Amino acid sequence: MQTSQIDFAAFGTEHLDAALNLSRQAGWPHRPEDWQMALALSEGVVAIENDRVVGTVLVTSYKQDCATINMVIVDEAMRGRGLGRRLMDAAMELAGKRPLRLVATADGLPLYEKLGFRQTGRILQHQGIAGEVVAPKTTSAAAKADFTPIAELDRQAFGADRADLIAYLAKVGELAVVRRNGRVTGFAVLRTFGRGEVIGPVIAGNLEDAKALVAHFIARRPGVFLRVDTTAAAGLSDWLVEQGFAHVGGGIAMMKPSIPDADSAATIFALANQALG
């Protein structure tokens, strides 16, 4: 039986419509704007069969500190033919020597383990309709002068320089901060994503400040569909359920190679999203 040729090409803006169709086929909520953001911060590869995009992968590099591999999708008609492995090989080549991070589904876990990734934790996706809550007094909208300390706080907590991501989020979203003695000690971001809006990243020095930062945006969006991707270790999940945001799924955080947690007084309580960390 004759088999078709699969070619690989650099992921360009001309591939965004096809990538959107693949993500819809996979049941993902991404809008065209969400794909545009991911590509603007990343480079990637598409797999093409008979002029049709049948697979995607993106690599989001944070300077030389690390990279996240994300948006790994294989057309359902092409699964079981090793295409996912070939996309991952291409992604790892793009990443070079950077340490790698990703969030795996249960289906993808065996492949990633074969490639040397190791589990580091669980990601818990919460979503629901924002209720009426009282805005906390300990938070405020971020000022432009806060963007540099926000990026530094993020670097300390994440363990990599994500200044480009923070700058992009500042353009498309809203930022809130917690201050102690005039210094930014926590921040959160709200932006449009998928079916509604997403709160994240949320980085703070303690759980109560993290709750306040999330509540800051819940209070501003009554009746709006909101999503938060937290970690099992962060301790925020039960509180989110109490606020009406059900746990609806998630993934498995993985790294290659395993590296120590960032040495920081701040903790990541919510991700920007599962693709970007």
FENDA-V187859 format. One line per field, one symbol per residue. ss: DSSP state (@ for helix, = for strand, . for the rest). Layout:
# FENDA-V187859
ss->???
This chain:
# FENDA-V187859
ss->.....=====..@@@@@@@@@@@@@......@@@@@@@@@..=======..===========...=========.@@@....@@@@@@@@@@@@@...======.@@@@@@@@@...============.........===....@@@@@@@@@@@@@....@@@@@@@@@@.=======..===========..=========..@@@@@@@@@@@@@@....=======@@@..@@@@@@...===========..........====.......
